Amino acid sequence: VTFTSTTPAACTVAGTTLTPVAVGTCSINADQPGQATPTPYLAAPQVQQSFSIAKTATTVTVTAYPTTSVYGQAVTFTATFASPVPTGTLQWSVNGTNVGSPVTLTSSTTYTFTSSTPLAVGSDIVKATYSGDATHDTANAQATETVSKATTTTAVTS
């Protein structure tokens, strides 16, 4: 039996190994020629099988350091992608408002964001949103940072 792909843009075949190339529909033909000797038999009819190749799920997590802070303290958030590392962009947001420009992903599995303006007192939600690409689904993750009021000292002099 020989196998061939009729959709090489979506999948390829080498021997009996199928390799997905892109998201889409993959169609494979199976052909078995006839044989004259030693035991004669006729060729089998060609069989075609089609199936969908879906995007890969993307896993991203977000952590904060420190996990609790005081008003005005810088906090660093780290988005970590599981392998394989996708392409595309990562957008950070604080309490639903985008901060900075989208970051283009490279071969790294971790990306950081450090708050340049103070986070609000209370619970702040920092979210990393991944755009997705041709072969990876979109994804997002978030961390909640608890921010306390900063202590103040008042001195009276005369």
N, C-alpha and C positions, 0 to 999 in steps of 0.2 A: 504494500500500500504506500502510495506517495501522497504527501499533503502539500497543498499550495494555498497561499493567501490571495484572495481576489481584492483585498483592501490593504495593500502594503503601507499606506499612510497611517493605518490604525494598528496593524499587526503584521509581523513577519513570521515565516516558518523556516527552520533549518533542520532537516531530517524530521524528527518527531518532537522538536522543541518549538513551542510558540512563544513569541516575545511581543508583549503589548508595546506599542510605540506612542500612541496618542489616545485621548479620550474619543470614543465614537463607537461605530459598529464594526466588528471584525467578522469577516466571512472566510471560511476555510473550506476548500474542496478536498475530498478524499477520492483517490482513483486507484483501482486495482485492475491492472491489465490482465488479459487472458494469457494462457500458457498452452503451448503445443506439446511439449514433452517435459518430464517423463509421464505425468498424468495430465492429460488435456482438460482444460476448463475454459469457459468463456469469460470475457471481461465482465466485471461487475458494473452496474450503473453508477455513474458518479453521484456522490453524496455531498451535499453542502450543509454546513452548520454555521449559523450566525449567532453572535452574542454581543452584548454591550460591554464596553470597557468604560468604567466609571472613574471619576476623579478619586484620588487618594485622600482619605481623611487626614486632616492636619491636627496635630496635638501641640498646643502651646499652653504654658503655665506662666503665671506672674507671681513674683515674690517681692516683698518690700524689706528694706533694711534702713533704719531699724523698723520694727513692726509697730511701735508706738513712738510718738515724738511730741515735742512741744512746739508751739507756734514759732515760726521763724527758722526752725531746724531743717536742714536739707535732708531729704529722703531719696534714696536710690531705689528704683524699681527695675527688676530684671525680668524680661520675657525670655523663656527658654523653649526652643522648638525640639521636638523629638526628631530623630533621624528618619528618613533622609531630609535634609534641609531644603525647603521649597525656595522658589524664587518669588518675586512680587514685592509688596511693600507692607510695612508695619506702621500703623498710626497710633500714637498715644493720645489718651484723653483723660481729663480730670473732671469728675462730676458731670460728664456728658459733653464737655467742651474740648475740642481738639486742641492739643498743644504742639507747637512746632510743625515742621513739615513731615510728610511720610518718609520713613527710612527705607531705603532700598536694601533688600536682603542679599547677603553674600553667602559665603560658605560657612559662616559662623552659626552656632546653634543658640547663642545668647546675644541679647540686645538690651542696653540699659537706657534709662531715662532718670535724670536727677532733677527734682523740682527746683526751678530757678526763682520762683516766686513762692511765698509762704502758702502752705496748704491751710484751708480754713479750719478753725477749731471745731472739733466734733469728728464725725466719720466721713472721710473722703474716699471716693471710689476712683481708683486709677485703672484704666482699661487699656489693653493692647489689642488692636483689631488688625488681623491679617487679611490682606486683599484677595488672596487666592491667586492661582495662575492657571495655565492651560491644563495642568495635571493634578493640582491640589485644591481641595475645597477651602472656602473661607473659614476663618476661625477667630475666636476671641477669648480672652481670659481677663480676669481682673483681681485686684487685691484691694482690701479696705485698710486704710491707714487711720488710726485713731490719734487725733491731735489734741493735746491738752493746752490750756492757757499757759503762757509763759509767766513765771514768777517775776514780780517787780519788787524793787527795794526803794523806799522813799527815805530820804535823809533831810532832816530839817537843820539848818544852821542859822546861827544868829550873828 
